[in-house]
């Protein structure tokens, strides 16, 4: 990890530490029957940066465990405005959309199997003017963006002095389909709650249209969640590892392995509503290609709402931090789960 990556993680940890300090006194006062570690308060918001968005991460398949023999379905929707530009090197100007449909079957009260079917979309979108005006208000550099047409969709790079277009215009299709298995252990006493997951993804997405990687991938992940005493604050963290033998995208050399680290805090406003802040750090996508050889960091803020025992909603907003040229400028996330 480079210095900016380490600095971003330290800043996130410091912010979380400050939150915990301010809410620790509330922890001893909040004593309800729901005060256990069953709630996994993290947002199922994967990386929206170029490259990472093509790799389905097992960390965010998030199967809710239901009674043995039952089925449930979930959908998570992710949108991001992406702008990455270096003169005479590359241009990524578009909006990504990724919509995952998850179908899970509970083998027993702690173990489930599932399939995740993603739909990938890329288009010009509608957010460029809003983002440029936002940058202008805060005195941020806008010159390069304003030189380009608004709401265009193009991915290109320069090779041997000639511009090579990887993808242009609107594109929709199925991404790489994933099969996963998950084990969930709720907390007992002082032990944290744990989710362990493994996943195999098949190359059903069109790599030429930037909808998949063109190769199978394997991933494993682990997440833990712990309530502070009997109070309203939960802390959580996770780690995921993905391996794929995809060596190149349009001539750009890729890393075969990718790790992700998740760290965050959830505050229980009520037994059914959680407010959440989390940081996702992901390892570099490319072996030696400008900022894409640096780790990316995405900060998400949102909430979870458990409407009933079997119906949950979540919503979050995502902003890139620390390294700005290798991830989405701004993104949104929406998810719901219900029984079949």
C-alpha positions in Angstrom: 0.0 0.0 0.0 1.3 3.5 -0.8 1.3 6.4 1.7 -2.0 7.9 0.5 -3.7 4.5 1.0 -2.3 4.1 4.5 -3.3 7.7 5.3 -6.8 7.1 4.1 -7.2 4.1 6.3 -5.8 5.9 9.3 -8.2 8.8 8.8 -11.1 6.4 8.5 -10.0 4.6 11.7 -9.6 8.0 13.5 -13.1 9.1 12.4 -14.6 5.8 13.6 -12.7 6.1 16.9 -14.1 9.6 17.4 -17.6 8.3 16.8 -17.2 5.5 19.2 -15.9 7.8 21.9 -18.9 10.1 21.6 -21.4 7.2 21.7 -19.8 5.1 24.4 -21.7 6.8 27.1 -24.9 6.0 25.3 -24.0 2.3 25.1 -24.6 1.8 28.9 -28.0 3.5 28.7 -29.4 1.7 25.7 -30.7 -1.7 26.9 -33.3 -3.3 24.8 -34.2 -6.9 24.0 -32.7 -6.3 20.5 -29.3 -5.5 22.0 -27.4 -8.5 20.6 -25.0 -8.8 17.7 -27.4 -10.3 15.2 -27.5 -7.2 13.1 -25.0 -7.1 10.3 -25.1 -3.3 9.9 -22.8 -2.9 6.8 -24.1 -1.6 3.5 -23.9 -4.1 0.6 -22.2 -1.5 -1.5 -19.3 -2.9 -3.6 -16.6 -0.9 -5.3 -17.8 1.3 -8.2 -14.4 2.1 -9.5 -13.4 1.0 -13.1 -12.1 -2.5 -13.0 -13.4 -3.4 -9.6 -17.0 -3.0 -10.7 -16.5 -5.9 -13.1 -15.5 -8.3 -10.4 -18.4 -9.6 -8.2 -17.2 -9.6 -4.6 -18.3 -12.3 -2.2 -18.1 -9.8 0.6 -21.3 -8.1 -0.6 -23.5 -11.1 -1.6 -24.9 -10.7 2.0 -27.4 -13.6 2.3 -30.0 -13.2 5.1 -30.3 -16.6 6.8 -33.9 -17.8 7.0 -35.4 -21.1 8.4 -34.1 -24.3 6.8 -35.7 -25.1 3.5 -36.8 -21.5 2.7 -35.9 -19.3 -0.2 -35.4 -15.5 -0.4 -34.6 -13.0 -3.1 -32.7 -9.8 -2.9 -31.8 -7.0 -5.3 -29.1 -4.4 -4.9 -28.7 -1.5 -7.4 -25.6 0.6 -7.8 -25.1 3.7 -9.8 -21.9 5.8 -10.2 -20.6 8.7 -12.2 -17.1 8.0 -13.4 -14.6 10.6 -14.6 -10.9 9.6 -15.1 -8.7 11.5 -17.5 -5.1 12.0 -18.2 -4.1 13.8 -21.4 -2.4 11.6 -24.0 -3.0 8.5 -21.7 -6.7 7.6 -21.1 -10.3 8.8 -20.8 -13.1 7.2 -18.8 -16.3 9.3 -18.9 -19.6 7.5 -18.3 -22.0 6.4 -15.7 -22.0 2.7 -14.5 -25.0 0.8 -13.4 -24.8 -2.6 -11.8 -28.0 -4.4 -10.6 -27.5 -7.7 -8.8 -30.4 -10.2 -8.2 -29.6 -12.7 -5.5 -31.6 -15.9 -4.9 -30.7 -17.9 -1.7 -31.7 -21.2 -0.3 -31.3 -21.9 3.4 -29.8 -25.4 4.0 -30.3 -24.8 7.8 -30.5 -21.8 10.2 -26.9 -20.9 9.6 -25.9 -22.0 6.1 -27.2 -21.0 2.7 -26.4 -21.4 -1.0 -27.2 -18.8 -3.7 -26.8 -17.4 -7.2 -26.1 -13.8 -8.0 -27.1 -12.6 -11.5 -25.8 -9.1 -12.4 -27.0 -6.7 -15.1 -24.4 -4.3 -16.2 -25.1 -0.9 -17.8 -23.0 2.0 -19.1 -24.4 5.2 -20.5 -23.9 9.0 -20.6 -26.3 9.6 -17.8 -27.5 13.0 -16.5 -25.2 13.9 -13.6 -22.3 15.8 -15.3 -23.8 19.3 -15.1 -24.7 18.8 -11.4 -21.2 17.5 -10.5 -19.5 20.3 -12.5 -21.6 22.9 -10.6 -20.8 21.2 -7.3 -17.1 21.4 -8.1 -17.3 25.1 -9.0 -19.1 26.0 -5.8 -16.2 24.5 -3.8 -13.4 25.8 -6.0 -12.4 22.4 -7.3 -10.7 22.0 -10.7 -13.2 21.5 -13.5 -11.2 22.5 -16.6 -10.8 19.1 -18.1 -14.4 18.0 -17.5 -15.7 21.2 -19.1 -13.7 20.6 -22.2 -15.6 17.3 -22.8 -19.2 17.0 -24.0 -21.6 16.5 -21.0 -23.3 13.1 -20.5 -21.2 11.2 -22.9 -20.2 7.5 -22.6 -16.7 6.7 -23.7 -13.7 4.6 -22.6 -10.5 5.1 -24.5 -6.7 5.1 -24.1 -3.7 6.2 -26.1 -1.2 3.7 -27.5 1.8 4.5 -29.7 0.4 8.0 -30.2 -3.0 6.8 -31.4 -6.3 6.9 -29.5 -7.9 3.5 -29.1 -11.6 3.4 -28.2 -12.5 0.5 -25.9 -16.2 1.3 -25.6 -18.5 4.1 -26.7 -22.2 4.8 -26.2 -24.8 3.0 -24.2 -24.4 -0.7 -23.4 -26.5 -3.2 -21.4 -26.0 -6.9 -20.7 -25.6 -9.7 -18.2 -22.4 -9.5 -16.2 -20.4 -12.4 -14.7 -22.8 -14.8 -12.9 -21.7 -15.9 -9.4 -22.6 -19.0 -7.2 -21.9 -18.6 -3.5 -22.1 -20.4 -0.2 -22.4 -18.6 3.1 -22.1 -19.5 6.8 -23.5 -17.2 9.5 -22.9 -17.4 13.2 -24.8 -15.0 15.4 -23.2 -13.7 18.6 -23.2 -15.5 21.9 -22.1 -13.7 24.9 -19.0 -11.6 24.1 -18.3 -13.3 20.8 -18.9 -11.3 17.6 -21.2 -12.3 14.9 -19.5 -13.8 11.8 -20.2 -14.4 8.1 -17.9 -16.6 6.0 -18.5 -16.8 2.3 -17.0 -18.4 -0.8 -17.9 -17.7 -4.4 -17.3 -18.9 -8.0 -18.0 -16.5 -10.8 -18.5 -17.6 -14.4 -17.6 -15.4 -17.4 -21.2 -14.8 -18.7 -20.5 -11.1 -19.3 -19.2 -9.6 -22.5 -15.6 -8.5 -21.8 -15.4 -6.4 -25.0 -18.4 -4.3 -23.7 -16.8 -4.0 -20.2 -19.5 -6.2 -18.7 -17.2 -8.9 -17.4 -13.7 -10.2 -17.2 -13.8 -13.0 -19.7 -12.5 -15.5 -17.2 -13.8 -17.4 -14.1 -13.0 -16.0 -10.7 -12.8 -17.3 -7.2 -13.4 -15.3 -4.0 -13.5 -15.7 -0.3 -14.5 -13.3 2.4 -15.1 -12.9 6.1 -17.0 -10.3 8.1 -17.5 -9.7 11.8 -19.9 -7.5 13.7 -19.8 -6.6 17.4 -22.2 -4.5 19.5 -20.6 -2.3 22.1 -21.9 -3.6 25.4 -25.7 -3.4 25.2 -25.8 -0.1 23.5 -26.9 1.3 20.1 -23.4 1.2 18.5 -22.1 -1.7 16.4 -18.7 -1.9 14.8 -17.9 -4.1 11.9 -15.1 -5.1 9.6 -14.4 -7.5 6.8 -11.8 -8.7 4.3 -12.2 -10.2 0.9 -9.9 -11.8 -1.7 -10.7 -12.4 -5.4 -8.5 -14.3 -7.9 -9.1 -14.2 -11.6 -6.7 -15.1 -14.5 -7.8 -12.2 -16.7 -4.5 -10.7 -17.6 -5.6 -7.8 -19.7 -8.4 -5.4 -20.6 -7.8 -3.7 -24.0 -4.0 -4.2 -23.6 -3.8 -2.9 -20.1 -2.2 -5.5 -17.8 -4.3 -6.5 -14.8 -3.5 -8.0 -11.4 -4.8 -11.5 -11.0 -5.6 -11.0 -7.3 -7.6 -8.3 -5.6 -8.2 -7.7 -1.9 -10.8 -5.5 -0.2 -11.0 -4.3 3.3 -14.1 -2.9 5.0 -14.4 -0.9 8.2 -17.3 0.9 9.7 -19.8 1.8 12.4 -23.6 1.4 12.6 -25.8 3.4 15.1 -29.1 1.8 16.0 -31.7 4.6 15.9 -34.4 2.1 16.8 -34.7 -1.7 16.8 -35.4 -1.6 13.1 -33.3 1.3 11.7 -29.5 1.6 11.5 -27.4 4.6 10.4 -24.1 3.5 8.8 -20.8 5.0 7.8 -18.1 2.7 6.3 -15.0 2.8 4.2 -14.1 0.3 1.5 -10.5 0.1 0.4 -9.6 -2.0 -2.6 -6.2 -3.1 -4.0 -5.0 -1.8 -7.4 -6.6 -3.1 -10.6 -3.7 -2.6 -13.0 -0.1 -3.7 -12.7 1.5 -0.5 -14.0 -1.0 2.0 -15.3 -1.1 5.5 -13.7 -3.5 5.8 -10.7 -5.1 2.4 -11.5 -2.0 0.9 -9.9 -2.9 2.6 -6.6 -5.5 1.3 -4.1 -8.9 3.1 -4.2 -11.0 4.2 -1.2 -14.7 4.7 -1.2 -16.6 6.2 1.7 -20.3 5.3 2.0 -23.0 6.7 4.3 -26.5 5.3 4.5 -29.1 3.4 6.5 -30.8 0.0 6.9 -34.4 -0.4 7.7 -35.8 -3.8 8.8 -39.4 -3.3 7.8 -40.5 -6.8 8.9 -38.8 -10.1 9.8 -38.3 -10.9 6.2 -38.3 -7.6 4.4 -35.4 -5.1 4.6 -34.3 -2.0 2.7 -31.1 -0.1 2.6 -29.8 3.0 0.9 -26.4 4.7 0.7 -24.3 7.4 -1.0 -20.7 6.8 -2.0 -17.8 9.3 -2.5 -14.2 8.6 -3.4 -11.5 9.7 -1.0 -7.7 9.9 -0.8 -7.1 8.9 -4.5 -9.6 10.6 -6.8 -8.6 9.5 -10.3 -9.2 5.7 -10.0 -12.7 5.5 -8.6 -16.2 6.9 -9.1 -16.7 10.6 -8.4 -20.1 9.9 -6.8 -22.4 6.9 -6.5 -25.6 5.7 -4.9 -26.7 2.3 -3.7 -30.1 0.7 -3.0 -31.0 -2.8 -1.9 -34.0 -4.8 -0.6 -34.6 -8.4 0.5 -37.8 -10.4 0.7 -39.0 -14.0 0.9 -40.0 -16.0 -2.2 
